[in-house]
Amino acid sequence: MSTKKEIIDGLIKAYWAEIETIMNYLAHSVNLDGVRAEEIKKALAREITEELNHAQVLARRVKELGGTIPGSTSFSATQSSLQPVEDTTDVVHVIKGVIDAENQAIAHYNYLIKLCDDVDYVTQDLCITLLADEEAHRTVFSGFLKEYISEKS
């Protein structure tokens, strides 16, 4: 059976992932160049607001459970596939990076859902809601990727 500390630690890990996603989405929503990049930039800009909301919800839940959200010196980046590259017209790199980040988030929320089972239904419900959002984000960007891949065929 999981402990409150394990749940808080998992929530903090999810919080940091959301913060890192915001940073990378912001970078790409500004850095991408080209006419074909415009729709991706707009989608990323919209996602920033949703990811910020996720981070805020996670932070509140950590506090409700008696934990404390750490400051920036505790941050450690992990999203290597979502890092900006020199070629600011490489839209496919960005789309694949977004899908990878969403897959990581989905896996972590699934982990948290199982961790909370029969222990913390409030956190479990919150993670189910966030999981649904991340799956929807992944679907949007998977659709973008299909379009880009079919154009290259």
Beta strands, then each sheet from edge to edge (+ up, - down):
end
